[in-house]
């Protein structure tokens, strides 16, 4: 397995694979995936865009992650902005890298790919904070929630409903940059 940094062109070139991994990981219907295809293609042009991918030795996409700097006028940013009070807006949204997508194909989960992708993505990110949203789940059973907690993400909003999705989400955040692992830290996947 190789963890690589992707340019916007790399992501667009592999858009079919990206949408397939996204669909498998999130369990979304085909009609929702087609709508996501258009959003993802426009996200690559946003300021501060960063992306990573986990590729098998044969070059198949096992996982990916990307994000960019949040700004007024962006749908996700505006939804979260409206839900926060003025102090929280200043604290979390002033210079924020939004982790937009971070997914691993279900058969490849549980092997550190998500952690490697998240570490690499946040190591490349601009911003003083980072935010993401994830469907609410049992934190002890959910791989995603356990991953985000290991990385020091804290609750910003809980049981938040985005328009068009009946599921509740948690919005989580942490400060950037990530701390540099010390000499006694357990080895993890290297950043690209």
C-alpha positions in Angstrom: 0.0 0.0 0.0 1.3 3.5 -0.9 0.1 6.8 0.5 0.5 9.5 -2.0 -0.2 13.2 -2.2 -2.7 14.1 -5.0 -2.9 17.2 -7.0 -6.4 18.5 -8.1 -5.8 16.9 -11.5 -4.9 13.5 -9.9 -8.2 13.5 -8.1 -10.3 14.5 -11.1 -8.5 11.9 -13.2 -9.6 9.2 -10.7 -13.0 10.7 -10.0 -14.9 7.4 -10.8 -12.7 5.6 -8.3 -13.2 8.3 -5.7 -16.9 8.3 -6.0 -17.0 4.4 -5.8 -14.9 4.5 -2.6 -17.1 7.2 -1.2 -20.2 5.2 -2.0 -18.9 2.0 -0.4 -17.7 3.8 2.7 -20.8 5.9 3.3 -23.4 3.5 2.0 -25.1 6.1 -0.2 -27.5 5.4 -3.1 -26.4 5.7 -6.7 -28.4 8.9 -7.3 -26.7 10.7 -4.3 -23.3 9.6 -5.7 -24.0 11.3 -9.0 -24.7 14.5 -7.2 -21.5 14.2 -5.2 -19.5 13.7 -8.4 -20.2 17.3 -9.4 -19.5 18.7 -5.9 -16.1 16.9 -5.7 -15.1 18.1 -9.1 -15.6 21.7 -8.1 -13.9 21.3 -4.7 -10.5 20.8 -6.2 -10.5 24.5 -7.2 -11.0 25.8 -3.7 -8.2 27.7 -1.9 -5.9 25.5 0.2 -7.0 22.3 -1.5 -5.0 19.3 -0.4 -5.6 15.6 -1.1 -4.1 12.2 -0.4 -4.8 8.7 -1.6 -4.0 5.2 -0.5 -3.1 3.0 -3.5 -2.6 -0.8 -3.7 0.5 -2.1 -5.3 -1.6 -2.6 -8.4 -2.7 1.1 -8.3 -6.3 0.5 -7.2 -7.7 3.2 -4.9 -8.2 1.8 -1.4 -8.9 5.2 0.3 -8.6 9.0 -0.1 -9.0 12.2 1.8 -9.2 15.9 0.9 -10.0 19.2 2.3 -9.5 23.0 1.8 -9.8 26.3 3.5 -13.4 27.1 4.5 -14.9 30.4 3.6 -18.2 32.2 3.6 -20.4 31.2 0.6 -19.4 27.5 0.9 -22.4 25.3 1.8 -20.8 23.3 4.6 -19.1 26.3 6.1 -22.3 28.4 6.0 -24.3 25.6 7.7 -21.9 25.3 10.6 -21.4 29.1 10.8 -25.1 29.6 11.4 -25.2 26.9 14.1 -22.3 28.4 16.2 -22.3 31.5 18.5 -20.0 34.4 17.7 -17.2 33.2 20.0 -17.2 29.7 18.5 -17.2 31.2 15.0 -14.1 33.3 15.7 -12.4 30.4 17.4 -13.1 27.7 14.8 -13.9 29.3 11.5 -11.4 32.2 11.2 -8.6 30.2 9.4 -10.0 26.7 9.2 -9.0 23.7 7.1 -12.1 21.7 6.5 -11.6 17.9 6.1 -14.2 17.4 3.5 -13.8 13.7 2.8 -11.8 10.9 4.4 -12.8 7.4 3.3 -11.4 3.9 3.1 -13.0 1.0 1.3 -14.7 -1.2 4.0 -12.5 -4.3 3.2 -9.3 -2.2 3.7 -10.5 -0.6 7.0 -8.8 -1.4 10.3 -5.2 -1.4 8.9 -4.2 2.2 9.6 -5.0 3.6 6.2 -7.5 6.2 7.6 -5.0 7.3 10.2 -2.2 7.7 7.7 -4.4 9.6 5.3 -5.6 11.9 8.1 -2.1 12.6 9.4 -0.8 13.3 5.9 -3.7 15.6 5.1 -3.5 17.6 8.3 0.3 17.8 8.0 -0.1 19.5 4.6 -3.1 21.7 5.7 -3.1 25.4 5.9 -5.0 27.0 8.7 -4.9 27.3 12.5 -7.9 24.9 13.1 -9.5 22.0 11.3 -13.1 20.9 11.3 -14.9 17.9 9.9 -18.3 16.3 10.2 -19.2 12.6 10.7 -22.4 10.7 11.2 -23.3 10.2 14.9 -22.4 6.7 16.1 -21.3 4.8 19.1 -17.9 6.2 19.8 -16.6 2.9 21.1 -17.7 0.9 18.1 -17.2 3.4 15.2 -13.8 3.3 13.6 -14.2 6.9 12.4 -15.0 8.3 15.8 -12.2 6.4 17.5 -9.8 7.7 14.8 -10.9 11.3 15.3 -10.6 11.1 19.1 -7.1 9.6 18.8 -6.2 12.7 16.8 -7.5 15.0 19.5 -10.7 16.1 17.8 -13.2 17.6 20.2 -17.0 18.2 20.0 -18.0 21.5 18.3 -21.6 20.5 17.5 -23.4 17.3 18.3 -26.6 15.8 16.7 -26.5 18.4 14.0 -28.7 18.0 11.0 -27.5 19.2 7.6 -30.3 20.0 5.1 -31.1 17.1 2.9 -29.7 14.4 5.2 -32.0 12.8 7.9 -29.0 11.5 9.9 -27.5 13.5 12.8 -23.9 14.5 12.5 -21.1 15.5 14.9 -19.0 18.4 13.9 -15.5 17.9 15.4 -12.5 20.2 15.5 -8.9 20.5 16.7 -6.1 23.0 16.5 -3.4 22.9 13.8 -0.6 22.1 13.3 -0.5 18.5 14.5 2.2 18.0 17.1 5.4 16.4 15.9 5.6 12.8 17.1 8.3 12.4 19.7 11.0 9.7 19.6 8.9 7.4 21.7 5.8 7.7 19.6 4.6 4.5 17.9 5.5 4.5 14.3 2.6 5.4 11.9 2.2 5.7 8.2 4.5 8.3 6.8 3.2 11.5 5.2 3.7 11.7 1.4 
